[in-house]
Amino acid sequence: MAISRKIGRPDLFITMTCNPKWPEIQRYLKSLPKGLTANDIPHFTCRLFYQKILSLIKDLENVFGTVRAYVYTIEFQKRGLPHMHFLVTLKNKLLNADDIDNFIRAEIPDKSKFPKLWYKVTKHMLHGPRTDSML
């Protein structure tokens, strides 16, 4: 709340969860004894997660322009991997739904036009019970 009083309301609320299937984690696990998982290497997963946060901040500035302020918290969920809640206040405010729609979409890409993107969205961005007929 103190940041909001000083800087203004946040423009973005982002969550990010460490993915045990990230290539960096999978490569590192291959160098270790069989049977270990991402949960067994917190020193590596936390360091990698922090690097991904720094990358996200740079990406946000490349897409949205100057970031005036941000704050995040990291928690460790049931499987032991980090999860982040991230509030971002932008210099150039997103003023209405059209501004937001220029940057953010919640749709499944056309499989025939964008097969790689379709695969990533349907594999990593859909949660909960679903059937193939929903795609």
C-alpha atoms as an extended CHARMM CRD file, in Angstrom:
* protein
*
       135  EXT
         1         1  MET       CA              0.0000000000        0.0000000000        0.0000000000  PROA      1               0.0000000000
         2         2  ALA       CA              2.8670000000        2.3880000000        0.7260000000  PROA      2               0.0000000000
         3         3  ILE       CA              4.1650000000        1.9990000000       -2.8200000000  PROA      3               0.0000000000
         4         4  SER       CA              0.6780000000        2.6370000000       -4.2380000000  PROA      4               0.0000000000
         5         5  ARG       CA              0.3220000000        5.8410000000       -2.2210000000  PROA      5               0.0000000000
         6         6  LYS       CA              3.6750000000        7.1240000000       -3.4620000000  PROA      6               0.0000000000
         7         7  ILE       CA              3.7760000000        5.8200000000       -7.0480000000  PROA      7               0.0000000000
         8         8  GLY       CA              0.1520000000        5.0560000000       -7.9540000000  PROA      8               0.0000000000
         9         9  ARG       CA             -1.8630000000        1.9220000000       -8.5130000000  PROA      9               0.0000000000
        10        10  PRO       CA             -0.1290000000       -1.0820000000      -10.0660000000  PROA      10              0.0000000000
        11        11  ASP       CA             -0.8460000000       -1.7120000000      -13.7250000000  PROA      11              0.0000000000
        12        12  LEU       CA              0.0530000000       -5.3930000000      -13.9030000000  PROA      12              0.0000000000
        13        13  PHE       CA             -0.3690000000       -8.3590000000      -11.5890000000  PROA      13              0.0000000000
        14        14  ILE       CA              1.7490000000      -11.2630000000      -12.7770000000  PROA      14              0.0000000000
        15        15  THR       CA              2.2300000000      -14.7310000000      -11.3540000000  PROA      15              0.0000000000
        16        16  MET       CA              5.1130000000      -16.9740000000      -12.3170000000  PROA      16              0.0000000000
        17        17  THR       CA              5.8290000000      -20.5230000000      -11.2230000000  PROA      17              0.0000000000
        18        18  CYS       CA              9.0870000000      -22.4150000000      -11.5720000000  PROA      18              0.0000000000
        19        19  ASN       CA              8.6210000000      -25.1110000000      -14.1910000000  PROA      19              0.0000000000
        20        20  PRO       CA             10.5340000000      -28.3160000000      -13.3900000000  PROA      20              0.0000000000
        21        21  LYS       CA             10.6100000000      -29.0260000000      -17.1460000000  PROA      21              0.0000000000
        22        22  TRP       CA             12.5870000000      -25.8810000000      -18.0090000000  PROA      22              0.0000000000
        23        23  PRO       CA             15.5010000000      -27.0120000000      -20.2220000000  PROA      23              0.0000000000
        24        24  GLU       CA             18.0940000000      -25.6180000000      -17.7940000000  PROA      24              0.0000000000
        25        25  ILE       CA             16.7110000000      -27.7580000000      -14.9650000000  PROA      25              0.0000000000
        26        26  GLN       CA             16.4650000000      -30.8580000000      -17.1390000000  PROA      26              0.0000000000
        27        27  ARG       CA             20.0720000000      -30.4500000000      -18.3420000000  PROA      27              0.0000000000
        28        28  TYR       CA             21.3410000000      -30.0290000000      -14.7830000000  PROA      28              0.0000000000
        29        29  LEU       CA             19.3980000000      -33.0630000000      -13.5570000000  PROA      29              0.0000000000
        30        30  LYS       CA             21.0180000000      -35.2150000000      -16.2590000000  PROA      30              0.0000000000
        31        31  SER       CA             24.4110000000      -34.4810000000      -14.6820000000  PROA      31              0.0000000000
        32        32  LEU       CA             23.2200000000      -35.7960000000      -11.2870000000  PROA      32              0.0000000000
        33        33  PRO       CA             22.4360000000      -39.3010000000       -9.9890000000  PROA      33              0.0000000000
        34        34  LYS       CA             19.2510000000      -40.8340000000      -11.4100000000  PROA      34              0.0000000000
        35        35  GLY       CA             16.0120000000      -40.3110000000       -9.5340000000  PROA      35              0.0000000000
        36        36  LEU       CA             16.5980000000      -36.7260000000       -8.4260000000  PROA      36              0.0000000000
        37        37  THR       CA             13.9760000000      -34.0880000000       -9.2610000000  PROA      37              0.0000000000
        38        38  ALA       CA             13.8460000000      -30.2960000000       -9.3390000000  PROA      38              0.0000000000
        39        39  ASN       CA             12.7340000000      -30.4380000000       -5.6910000000  PROA      39              0.0000000000
        40        40  ASP       CA             16.0950000000      -31.9830000000       -4.7930000000  PROA      40              0.0000000000
        41        41  ILE       CA             18.1630000000      -29.1020000000       -6.1700000000  PROA      41              0.0000000000
        42        42  PRO       CA             16.7570000000      -25.9450000000       -4.5300000000  PROA      42              0.0000000000
        43        43  HSD       CA             20.1090000000      -24.1570000000       -4.8000000000  PROA      43              0.0000000000
        44        44  PHE       CA             19.8730000000      -24.4630000000       -8.5830000000  PROA      44              0.0000000000
        45        45  THR       CA             16.1310000000      -23.9100000000       -9.0640000000  PROA      45              0.0000000000
        46        46  CYS       CA             16.0880000000      -20.7810000000       -6.8770000000  PROA      46              0.0000000000
        47        47  ARG       CA             19.0790000000      -19.2520000000       -8.6480000000  PROA      47              0.0000000000
        48        48  LEU       CA             17.5390000000      -20.0240000000      -12.0470000000  PROA      48              0.0000000000
        49        49  PHE       CA             14.1570000000      -18.6460000000      -10.9350000000  PROA      49              0.0000000000
        50        50  TYR       CA             15.8300000000      -15.3910000000       -9.8960000000  PROA      50              0.0000000000
        51        51  GLN       CA             17.5200000000      -15.1440000000      -13.3110000000  PROA      51              0.0000000000
        52        52  LYS       CA             14.1200000000      -15.6390000000      -14.9620000000  PROA      52              0.0000000000
        53        53  ILE       CA             12.6860000000      -12.8180000000      -12.8110000000  PROA      53              0.0000000000
        54        54  LEU       CA             15.4570000000      -10.4710000000      -13.9940000000  PROA      54              0.0000000000
        55        55  SER       CA             14.7440000000      -11.5070000000      -17.5790000000  PROA      55              0.0000000000
        56        56  LEU       CA             11.0160000000      -10.8540000000      -17.0700000000  PROA      56              0.0000000000
        57        57  ILE       CA             11.7250000000       -7.3390000000      -15.7900000000  PROA      57              0.0000000000
        58        58  LYS       CA             13.8200000000       -6.5730000000      -18.8980000000  PROA      58              0.0000000000
        59        59  ASP       CA             11.1050000000       -8.0290000000      -21.1350000000  PROA      59              0.0000000000
        60        60  LEU       CA              8.4580000000       -5.8670000000      -19.4450000000  PROA      60              0.0000000000
        61        61  GLU       CA             10.5050000000       -2.7400000000      -20.1060000000  PROA      61              0.0000000000
        62        62  ASN       CA             10.9710000000       -3.7550000000      -23.7490000000  PROA      62              0.0000000000
        63        63  VAL       CA              7.2170000000       -4.2300000000      -24.2020000000  PROA      63              0.0000000000
        64        64  PHE       CA              5.5810000000       -1.6630000000      -21.8930000000  PROA      64              0.0000000000
        65        65  GLY       CA              8.2770000000        1.0080000000      -21.5750000000  PROA      65              0.0000000000
        66        66  THR       CA              9.6310000000        2.3950000000      -18.3140000000  PROA      66              0.0000000000
        67        67  VAL       CA              8.7290000000        0.4920000000      -15.1660000000  PROA      67              0.0000000000
        68        68  ARG       CA              8.2780000000        3.0400000000      -12.3450000000  PROA      68              0.0000000000
        69        69  ALA       CA              8.1290000000        0.4950000000       -9.5500000000  PROA      69              0.0000000000
        70        70  TYR       CA              7.6720000000       -3.1750000000       -8.8630000000  PROA      70              0.0000000000
        71        71  VAL       CA              7.3580000000       -5.4020000000       -5.8730000000  PROA      71              0.0000000000
        72        72  TYR       CA              7.1910000000       -9.1660000000       -5.6800000000  PROA      72              0.0000000000
        73        73  THR       CA              6.9280000000      -11.9350000000       -3.1630000000  PROA      73              0.0000000000
        74        74  ILE       CA              8.1570000000      -15.4660000000       -3.6090000000  PROA      74              0.0000000000
        75        75  GLU       CA              6.5750000000      -18.4340000000       -1.9140000000  PROA      75              0.0000000000
        76        76  PHE       CA              7.2850000000      -22.1170000000       -2.0700000000  PROA      76              0.0000000000
        77        77  GLN       CA              4.2960000000      -24.2730000000       -2.8900000000  PROA      77              0.0000000000
        78        78  LYS       CA              3.5530000000      -27.9100000000       -2.1410000000  PROA      78              0.0000000000
        79        79  ARG       CA              6.0590000000      -29.3070000000       -4.5830000000  PROA      79              0.0000000000
        80        80  GLY       CA              8.7620000000      -27.0670000000       -3.1230000000  PROA      80              0.0000000000
        81        81  LEU       CA              9.4540000000      -24.9190000000       -6.1700000000  PROA      81              0.0000000000
        82        82  PRO       CA              9.2920000000      -21.1060000000       -6.1120000000  PROA      82              0.0000000000
        83        83  HSD       CA              6.1930000000      -19.1850000000       -7.1730000000  PROA      83              0.0000000000
        84        84  MET       CA              6.0440000000      -15.3980000000       -7.5450000000  PROA      84              0.0000000000
        85        85  HSD       CA              3.3390000000      -12.7330000000       -7.2090000000  PROA      85              0.0000000000
        86        86  PHE       CA              4.5290000000       -9.5890000000       -8.9710000000  PROA      86              0.0000000000
        87        87  LEU       CA              2.9880000000       -6.0840000000       -9.0310000000  PROA      87              0.0000000000
        88        88  VAL       CA              4.2420000000       -3.6350000000      -11.6500000000  PROA      88              0.0000000000
        89        89  THR       CA              3.5660000000        0.0950000000      -11.9460000000  PROA      89              0.0000000000
        90        90  LEU       CA              4.2840000000        1.5310000000      -15.3870000000  PROA      90              0.0000000000
        91        91  LYS       CA              5.2710000000        5.0790000000      -16.3140000000  PROA      91              0.0000000000
        92        92  ASN       CA              2.8920000000        4.9870000000      -19.2870000000  PROA      92              0.0000000000
        93        93  LYS       CA             -0.4090000000        3.8320000000      -17.8300000000  PROA      93              0.0000000000
        94        94  LEU       CA             -2.7150000000        1.3390000000      -19.4890000000  PROA      94              0.0000000000
        95        95  LEU       CA             -5.8160000000        3.5550000000      -19.4760000000  PROA      95              0.0000000000
        96        96  ASN       CA             -8.5720000000        1.3380000000      -20.8300000000  PROA      96              0.0000000000
        97        97  ALA       CA             -9.4470000000       -2.1110000000      -22.1080000000  PROA      97              0.0000000000
        98        98  ASP       CA             -8.1900000000       -1.2950000000      -25.6180000000  PROA      98              0.0000000000
        99        99  ASP       CA             -4.7510000000       -0.4090000000      -24.2180000000  PROA      99              0.0000000000
       100       100  ILE       CA             -4.6410000000       -3.7190000000      -22.3920000000  PROA      100             0.0000000000
       101       101  ASP       CA             -5.8610000000       -5.6580000000      -25.4370000000  PROA      101             0.0000000000
       102       102  ASN       CA             -2.9400000000       -4.2530000000      -27.4520000000  PROA      102             0.0000000000
       103       103  PHE       CA             -0.5300000000       -6.1550000000      -25.1810000000  PROA      103             0.0000000000
       104       104  ILE       CA             -2.3700000000       -9.0350000000      -23.5580000000  PROA      104             0.0000000000
       105       105  ARG       CA             -4.4730000000      -11.7550000000      -25.1180000000  PROA      105             0.0000000000
       106       106  ALA       CA             -6.2240000000      -14.7580000000      -23.6950000000  PROA      106             0.0000000000
       107       107  GLU       CA             -6.9100000000      -16.9160000000      -26.6950000000  PROA      107             0.0000000000
       108       108  ILE       CA             -5.6330000000      -20.1400000000      -28.1550000000  PROA      108             0.0000000000
       109       109  PRO       CA             -3.6640000000      -19.4880000000      -31.3690000000  PROA      109             0.0000000000
       110       110  ASP       CA             -4.7490000000      -21.0460000000      -34.6470000000  PROA      110             0.0000000000
       111       111  LYS       CA             -3.0880000000      -24.4680000000      -34.7520000000  PROA      111             0.0000000000
       112       112  SER       CA             -2.6380000000      -24.4580000000      -38.5430000000  PROA      112             0.0000000000
       113       113  LYS       CA             -1.0180000000      -20.9820000000      -38.6360000000  PROA      113             0.0000000000
       114       114  PHE       CA              1.0490000000      -21.1180000000      -35.4350000000  PROA      114             0.0000000000
       115       115  PRO       CA              1.6570000000      -24.7850000000      -34.5460000000  PROA      115             0.0000000000
       116       116  LYS       CA              4.5800000000      -24.1480000000      -32.1520000000  PROA      116             0.0000000000
       117       117  LEU       CA              2.7640000000      -21.3760000000      -30.3070000000  PROA      117             0.0000000000
       118       118  TRP       CA             -0.4330000000      -23.4760000000      -30.1970000000  PROA      118             0.0000000000
       119       119  TYR       CA              1.5310000000      -26.3510000000      -28.6640000000  PROA      119             0.0000000000
       120       120  LYS       CA              3.1120000000      -24.1400000000      -25.9850000000  PROA      120             0.0000000000
       121       121  VAL       CA             -0.1740000000      -22.4590000000      -25.0600000000  PROA      121             0.0000000000
       122       122  THR       CA             -2.1420000000      -25.7060000000      -24.8450000000  PROA      122             0.0000000000
       123       123  LYS       CA              0.6460000000      -27.4860000000      -22.9560000000  PROA      123             0.0000000000
       124       124  HSD       CA              1.6250000000      -24.7840000000      -20.4560000000  PROA      124             0.0000000000
       125       125  MET       CA             -1.1860000000      -22.2400000000      -20.1840000000  PROA      125             0.0000000000
       126       126  LEU       CA             -4.3570000000      -24.2930000000      -19.7700000000  PROA      126             0.0000000000
       127       127  HSD       CA             -5.2210000000      -25.4860000000      -16.3010000000  PROA      127             0.0000000000
       128       128  GLY       CA             -7.9090000000      -27.7100000000      -14.8720000000  PROA      128             0.0000000000
       129       129  PRO       CA            -10.1270000000      -30.3490000000      -16.4280000000  PROA      129             0.0000000000
       130       130  ARG       CA            -10.5370000000      -30.0340000000      -20.1670000000  PROA      130             0.0000000000
       131       131  THR       CA            -11.1370000000      -32.1670000000      -23.2140000000  PROA      131             0.0000000000
       132       132  ASP       CA             -9.6320000000      -32.0220000000      -26.6870000000  PROA      132             0.0000000000
       133       133  SER       CA            -12.9940000000      -30.7960000000      -27.9990000000  PROA      133             0.0000000000
       134       134  MET       CA            -12.3890000000      -27.5420000000      -26.0770000000  PROA      134             0.0000000000
       135       135  LEU       CA             -9.3650000000      -26.8340000000      -28.2760000000  PROA      135             0.0000000000
